[in-house]
Amino acid sequence: MINKEDCKNLNINIIDTSNKCNDEKQTLLDKVKQLLPNIVNSDNKLNTKALQDLFDLSNTTANNQGYEITFAGKGIARAKKDIPTTKELKAELKQSKDFDKTQNVIIRGDNIDVLKILKQNYNNSIKMIYIDPPYNTKSDEFIYNDDFRKKESDLIENFGLNDETVNYLQNIYGTKSHSGWLSFIYPRLLLARDLLKDDGVIFISIDDNEQANLKLMCDEVFGEENFVAGFIRQTRKGGGSMSKYVSIDHDCVLSYAKNINNLNRLFLPYNEEYLKRYSEEDENGKYFWDTFSRNRQGSSNYYTIKCPDGTEIQNAWIFKEDKFFELLNKNEIRFKKINTSYSIQIKQRLNQNGQIARSILNDFTNNLGTEVISKLLGSNEIFSYSKPIELIKYLTTMAIGINNNDVILDFFAGSGTTAHAVMDLNKEDGGNRKFILVQLDELISEKKSKPAYDFCINEKLVDKRDGAEPYISDICIERVNRAGEKIKEEKTKDLLDNKELDIGYKVFSLTEKPKINYNEENKQFELFNKRERTIDILYNMMSANCVRLDTKIEEIEQDKVYLIDDCYYILGNCNLDKLNKSKKVYIDGYSNISLEQWLNMNSDVDIENVGVVY
């Protein structure tokens, strides 16, 4: 391992993912200090009193009970977002498909850890996020048990919590009380916002148990002004899930933009049936004749129109009077006499961008998802409540259009519906969308889910990861695999263009990051490092350097030198004589490289371009 003190003495840049959160905060504080030096104290802490005085906010603090959502443990839930993860990526080559070529990614593990890792690779890079988090059905336990871990003991100390409060919060975390569920989802949404592009959008499926609370939380996380819509999805036809009073046949899809000012209007492609009404065409495009009247009570567009024969018609109209005369002069209005009366009509033109999206989703019921799963896996009992791919395709098309190269993230992947939808859309329009799925390694109980358990065992899914017990992630990966093969067959049958369809995926799991442990027996510090393969070293160095996981890796010298994103990655002693000296160089901090010796070997390398990655 390379000593960090040696790096400092040689003025070499140190890149340490464990300090990323603190570095980000310090960067923001430095910007504030540069702009408003008087509100940062000499100890580099924010002076909130000075900030209040600057904006004359001192008189507002007496009434500090603002409009917000509050719940037990909110402060700690907020702080959990900034606790560095102790996990890192491990490539699962046996579970992957076309690992070296694909741009798609599936990660097994707790999504709060994965989101923190992805923040290094994909910060401000995800165009669309869709999640279907576990609904709060009032059962006793969460699958995701966000309890207080040892690494959070300093957090508890910083909040000054007494034992009684800590015990109370520990009992809340890992349960489906409102506070427990909100504490669970809050830090994940904060991380999700950081991942979205400036013109990105997130869709969240939720039922009525937490819809109101989730809406308030999203208003806080994303900003109330960035609310796009609350879509209502019909989940069943011909009956629903009986509550005590009514039959429930819907859930909600909340949608928020990263920045509403950067979001385009949401359009969808026209279907053939819809296009039939646009039966006429002129030099300005297709149209149909529609009535100009709008009989709305209280309409401000209420005035009298005189017809060619002098007949006057008083009514409420689509547009104001000056707009009417403008359209009339452009031949966009006609007077059609039907028997003894007139119908005033306007040319309704076909919007070239597509059809404006609507907030009522009637055609995406759960049975569609069940049918797809049943055909792919051979049974409808293996995975319950899978969302229909039509829903995700609809949202994806609405949010990012067709034939594009954007990334779609789903960090509650379940059975892999989002990946299936993305590949199917790419087949239909030749797009190059990429997916990232995150799925918890949740054990499948043989007693509770015997069909799913037997499926994993019979299909030997556990063998692909040298495991003993089956996980939900095994089913997710197998579903994506089978869906991809089916889509590839359909593409071939349809004789589509020769563009290669990406149906592969890189699979990663989570493992402990390297760390220094103190051995009490021999009174020595020891390096704990689970990185056994070159590929794992490279991908975690890439994460530390904010390089996307689909970036090409070029081998220069086996197990020693690699070219990634136009930078050299050094894993062992080597000589760069024949390589481009102007490129940046990143050295594995956990390697056995002697830094001083390496610099002597490569004396003509610009030291400002060298970084050591831990």
HELIX and SHEET records of a PDB file:
HELIX    1   1 LYS A    4  ASN A    9  1                                   6    
HELIX    2   2 THR A   17  ASN A   19  5                                   3    
HELIX    3   3 LYS A   20  LEU A   35  1                                  16    
HELIX    4   4 PRO A   37  ILE A   39  5                                   3    
HELIX    5   5 THR A   48  LEU A   54  1                                   7    
HELIX    6   6 SER A   58  ASN A   63  5                                   6    
HELIX    7   7 LYS A   74  LYS A   80  1                                   7    
HELIX    8   8 ASN A  111  TYR A  122  1                                  12    
HELIX    9   9 LYS A  150  GLU A  152  5                                   3    
HELIX   10  10 SER A  153  ASN A  158  1                                   6    
HELIX   11  11 ASP A  163  ILE A  172  1                                  10    
HELIX   12  12 HIS A  178  LEU A  195  1                                  18    
HELIX   13  13 GLN A  211  CYS A  218  1                                   8    
HELIX   14  14 ASP A  219  GLY A  223  3                                   5    
HELIX   15  15 GLU A  224  ASN A  226  5                                   3    
HELIX   16  16 ILE A  260  ASN A  262  5                                   3    
HELIX   17  17 GLU A  272  LEU A  275  1                                   4    
HELIX   18  18 GLU A  321  ASN A  329  1                                   9    
HELIX   19  19 ASN A  366  LEU A  377  1                                  12    
HELIX   20  20 ILE A  389  ILE A  400  1                                  12    
HELIX   21  21 THR A  417  ASP A  429  1                                  13    
HELIX   22  22 LYS A  450  ASN A  458  1                                   9    
HELIX   23  23 VAL A  462  ARG A  465  5                                   4    
HELIX   24  24 ILE A  472  LYS A  493  1                                  22    
HELIX   25  25 THR A  534  ALA A  544  1                                  11    
HELIX   26  26 LEU A  595  MET A  601  1                                   7    
HELIX   27  27 ILE A  607  ASN A  609  5                                   3    
SHEET    1   A 6 ASN A  13  ILE A  15  0                                        
SHEET    2   A 6 VAL A 610  VAL A 613  1                                        
SHEET    3   A 6 VAL A 585  ASP A 588  1                                        
SHEET    4   A 6 CYS A 567  ILE A 570  1                                        
SHEET    5   A 6 VAL A 561  ILE A 564 -1                                        
SHEET    6   A 6 ILE A 553  GLU A 557 -1                                        
SHEET    1   B10 LYS A  87  ALA A  91  0                                        
SHEET    2   B10 LYS A 506  GLU A 512 -1                                        
SHEET    3   B10 VAL A 105  ARG A 108  1                                        
SHEET    4   B10 LYS A 434  GLN A 439  1                                        
SHEET    5   B10 VAL A 407  ASP A 410  1                                        
SHEET    6   B10 ILE A 126  ILE A 131  1                                        
SHEET    7   B10 LEU A 196  ILE A 206  1                                        
SHEET    8   B10 HIS A 250  ALA A 257 -1                                        
SHEET    9   B10 PHE A 227  GLN A 234 -1                                        
SHEET   10   B10 ILE A 360  LEU A 361  1                                        
SHEET    1   C 2 SER A 241  MET A 242  0                                        
SHEET    2   C 2 SER A 247  ILE A 248 -1                                        
SHEET    1   D 2 PHE A 267  LEU A 268  0                                        
SHEET    2   D 2 GLN A 355  ILE A 356 -1                                        
SHEET    1   E 4 GLU A 280  ASP A 282  0                                        
SHEET    2   E 4 GLY A 285  THR A 291 -1                                        
SHEET    3   E 4 SER A 341  ARG A 349 -1                                        
SHEET    4   E 4 ILE A 333  ILE A 338 -1                                        
SHEET    1   F 2 TYR A 302  LYS A 306  0                                        
SHEET    2   F 2 GLU A 312  ALA A 316 -1                                        
SHEET    1   G 2 LYS A 515  ASN A 519  0                                        
SHEET    2   G 2 GLN A 524  PHE A 528 -1                                        
END                                                                             
